Amino acid sequence: MLVCSCNYITDKEIREVITNLLDEDCWQLIVPAKVYHAMEKRGRCCGCFPNVVDIIIQTTEEYHARRHSTDTEIFDFMSRLKQFHEENRRADIERRQKGHRAA
């Protein structure tokens, strides 16, 4: 499935990059910018970033399930990641409100 139409990136490509990053350090915090940097791409409109975050969460959960990580390790990591995701969603919503326009 095409996730980023600006760069023509599929979910399969994103999952492969995430898995490679997790193989390097399975507890690192992976964000869309890190994924795009690993693919030598840039976010253009960045409209795909919320979907990329969802793919990161799914892929990370699947990776740790295959790796048989303990529940406490996974819960701590996933709660930090979801908190990061929600904070960025709130920032997106605030930027889109009329009262936050620069012009």
Secondary structure as a PSIPRED ss2 file (coil, helix, strand):
# PSIPRED VFORMAT (PSIPRED V4.0)

   1 M C   1.000  0.000  0.000
   2 L E   0.000  0.000  1.000
   3 V E   0.000  0.000  1.000
   4 C E   0.000  0.000  1.000
   5 S C   1.000  0.000  0.000
   6 C C   1.000  0.000  0.000
   7 N C   1.000  0.000  0.000
   8 Y C   1.000  0.000  0.000
   9 I E   0.000  0.000  1.000
  10 T E   0.000  0.000  1.000
  11 D H   0.000  1.000  0.000
  12 K H   0.000  1.000  0.000
  13 E H   0.000  1.000  0.000
  14 I H   0.000  1.000  0.000
  15 R H   0.000  1.000  0.000
  16 E H   0.000  1.000  0.000
  17 V H   0.000  1.000  0.000
  18 I H   0.000  1.000  0.000
  19 T H   0.000  1.000  0.000
  20 N H   0.000  1.000  0.000
  21 L H   0.000  1.000  0.000
  22 L H   0.000  1.000  0.000
  23 D H   0.000  1.000  0.000
  24 E H   0.000  1.000  0.000
  25 D C   1.000  0.000  0.000
  26 C C   1.000  0.000  0.000
  27 W C   1.000  0.000  0.000
  28 Q C   1.000  0.000  0.000
  29 L C   1.000  0.000  0.000
  30 I C   1.000  0.000  0.000
  31 V C   1.000  0.000  0.000
  32 P H   0.000  1.000  0.000
  33 A H   0.000  1.000  0.000
  34 K H   0.000  1.000  0.000
  35 V H   0.000  1.000  0.000
  36 Y H   0.000  1.000  0.000
  37 H H   0.000  1.000  0.000
  38 A H   0.000  1.000  0.000
  39 M C   1.000  0.000  0.000
  40 E C   1.000  0.000  0.000
  41 K C   1.000  0.000  0.000
  42 R C   1.000  0.000  0.000
  43 G C   1.000  0.000  0.000
  44 R C   1.000  0.000  0.000
  45 C C   1.000  0.000  0.000
  46 C C   1.000  0.000  0.000
  47 G C   1.000  0.000  0.000
  48 C C   1.000  0.000  0.000
  49 F H   0.000  1.000  0.000
  50 P H   0.000  1.000  0.000
  51 N H   0.000  1.000  0.000
  52 V H   0.000  1.000  0.000
  53 V H   0.000  1.000  0.000
  54 D H   0.000  1.000  0.000
  55 I H   0.000  1.000  0.000
  56 I H   0.000  1.000  0.000
  57 I H   0.000  1.000  0.000
  58 Q H   0.000  1.000  0.000
  59 T H   0.000  1.000  0.000
  60 T H   0.000  1.000  0.000
  61 E H   0.000  1.000  0.000
  62 E H   0.000  1.000  0.000
  63 Y H   0.000  1.000  0.000
  64 H H   0.000  1.000  0.000
  65 A H   0.000  1.000  0.000
  66 R H   0.000  1.000  0.000
  67 R H   0.000  1.000  0.000
  68 H C   1.000  0.000  0.000
  69 S C   1.000  0.000  0.000
  70 T C   1.000  0.000  0.000
  71 D H   0.000  1.000  0.000
  72 T H   0.000  1.000  0.000
  73 E H   0.000  1.000  0.000
  74 I H   0.000  1.000  0.000
  75 F H   0.000  1.000  0.000
  76 D H   0.000  1.000  0.000
  77 F H   0.000  1.000  0.000
  78 M H   0.000  1.000  0.000
  79 S H   0.000  1.000  0.000
  80 R H   0.000  1.000  0.000
  81 L H   0.000  1.000  0.000
  82 K H   0.000  1.000  0.000
  83 Q H   0.000  1.000  0.000
  84 F H   0.000  1.000  0.000
  85 H H   0.000  1.000  0.000
  86 E H   0.000  1.000  0.000
  87 E H   0.000  1.000  0.000
  88 N H   0.000  1.000  0.000
  89 R H   0.000  1.000  0.000
  90 R H   0.000  1.000  0.000
  91 A H   0.000  1.000  0.000
  92 D H   0.000  1.000  0.000
  93 I H   0.000  1.000  0.000
  94 E H   0.000  1.000  0.000
  95 R H   0.000  1.000  0.000
  96 R H   0.000  1.000  0.000
  97 Q C   1.000  0.000  0.000
  98 K H   0.000  1.000  0.000
  99 G H   0.000  1.000  0.000
 100 H H   0.000  1.000  0.000
 101 R C   1.000  0.000  0.000
 102 A C   1.000  0.000  0.000
 103 A C   1.000  0.000  0.000
